[in-house]
Amino acid sequence: MPETFKDRIAAYTTRVDQGLDAALPAAKTSPKRLHGAMRYGVFNGGKRVRPLLTYAAGECLEIDPALLDAPAVAIELIHAFSLIHDDLPAMDDDDLRRGKPTVHKQYDEATAILAADALQPLAFSVLSKLDGAPDGAAIKLVQLITEACGSTGMTGGQSIDLAAEGQTLSAADLEHMYSLKTGALINASIVSACLLGDNLSSSDFAALDSFGRDIGVAFQIKDDILDIEGDTDVIGKPAGSDESLNKATYPALFGLEASRKRCDELLARALENLSPFGRTAIPLEWLARFIVERGR
Ligand code: GRG
């Protein structure tokens, strides 16, 4: 096995891509346009950060990666679903995602809506086929992931985000919105592994849950920073799109310097939560640093 987590990323990415490929109907399966759009939305690039967090949390808890494939694939399918909806004219109205035409531009709006609609149940179908997990783990995963993407998770966060355009929010309210819109699914990527671990103590569970919450909020603040100062090549769309939509973002409300400082504070607090795990937490630490330091 390669020595560092960085060297294992390619293998984990291939692993989750194989799982996604196996879960998605073939592009030649009828209705071909729908299945082509679903595959396009999943395979048009993407860092696979959420599945990588699941596998890294699995390394931390010494869980067989084969057990982690189902949540890793399910969460990436839901992530792909959310991006397709996020890009629609009724939401952020983006033409580019990951440097390529968004699904509604490559296909059409109705097909994009349907492709996203079909990715969500597919995620839960994948979870329903989870094999070899501890008793009750599959249903706990379904509870975790439905809550993470529902109206008190990602969808609720998106709703608050849309309503907040042009508004001034306090830092606490903004971070609450981030914790729902982006953080809930990121956190679920880590907590999924916790649900599959053997005899995890409640304090270790709480530590990884706190790590996931802080990294989830830091991820969104970093995404905001990159939207302002990132290269189009790195962010896959023209910089400044949040500003043109008058989005309530951390840099827009508090400035870039405060945003960088808050990311660093969240990273430091997240890393403190890894201390009980010793060396097995190095992959999670590496990913947390990658999330906050990418593009620097
Ligand atoms: C899907 C349940 C559900 C609801 C739809 C549209 C919506 C409600 C929610 C959108 C949430 C959203 C798009 C949050 C932004 C999260 C974010 C920073 C995405 C970018 O993630 P990366 O950088 O993307 O991991 P890649 O391209 O690497 O996969």
Residues whose N, C-alpha, C, O or C-beta is under 5 A from the ligand:
A	BS01	GRG	G46 K47 R48 V49 I78 F81 S82 L83 H85 D86 R98 C149 M154 T155 Q158 K181 T182 D223
